[in-house]
Amino acid sequence: MPELPEVETTVRGLERVLLGQRIERVEARRPDLRRALPIDLGQRLTGARVTGLRRRAKYGLIDTDRDDTLVFHLGMSGHWRVDPSEILKHDHFIIDTDEGRRVALNDSRRFGSLDLIRTEELGEWPAFKALGPEPFDLDAKELQRRLAGRSAPIKLLLLDQRIVAGLGNIYVCEALYRAGIHPKRAAGSVSLDRLKRLIPAIHDVLSEAIAAGGSTLRDFASPAGELGYFSKSFSVYGREGKPCACGGAVNRIVQGGRSTFYCPKCQR
Ligand SMILES: [Zn+2]
C-alpha cells in the first residue's frame, strides 16, 4: 500500500516528465476509480500547461496554468507508468503531452481516486480541510501541543491524520522504535525530551524511504518504468518474533485494528 514516501517518490518522478509540458490529450478509460472521475476532466485539462507537482499527505497534486489541480490518491495498488510501450488493462487514466510523453495511472484494485479541484480552493477541499501539518513541518513543541491531555496510545494518535498528515503504519512503528517510545504509552504523557527524539526519527525514516525510492527511479525512463514502489528492510515492522538489535524479540500487538510491531525491551 503506497505510503507517504511512495507518493513523494511518485510526485518527483512525474515532475521530471510533466513539469512545464502542455497536456495534449487525456483519456479516462473508465468512469470511476474509488469514486466517479470528474466528468469535465478532459475539457479542463486538455491544452493546460503543468505548472507544478507536489504532495499533501498521501495525495499527489498536479497544478495547471488554468488554476486547476489534479489530485490523485494511489489507494491500495495505484501507480503511474511512464512512457509505457503498451496500454494495459488496468491503465485507467492516461495523459499525453505535446512533447510526446505519456503517463498512465494503473490501479488494479481501484481504491485510488482522481479529482480536479480549483487550486485556490484546495485548502477547503473536504479531504484536506481537517488535515494536520506535514511531518516535515512538525517540531516537538507543536507535536506536544497537539498531544496535550490525550490519553489515547501515541501509536494511534500519530496515525490520526488530523494530528499529523500522511504518516502510515510502517513509518509510525519504525519511528517509535527509533525514539524508544512504547506504542501504548498515553500520548499526552510523552515528555518533550522524548518528542525531541521522535521528530527526527519520523523525519529520518521518511527521508530514508524517499531516498530508497529515488534510487529505483533511475530505471523509470524505461518503457516498462513504474513509479513509486520499492522494498526496504525495517527494524521492527513485519518482524514479529525476530531478534531486535538489543537481543530481545520483536513483539506484535493489534491497536485500532492494525498491527503494531515494537521491541518491549527498547521501547518504554
Ligand atoms: Zn530491542
Residues whose N, C-alpha, C, O or C-beta is under 5 A from the ligand:
A	BS01	ZN	C244 A245 C246 G248 C263 K265 C266
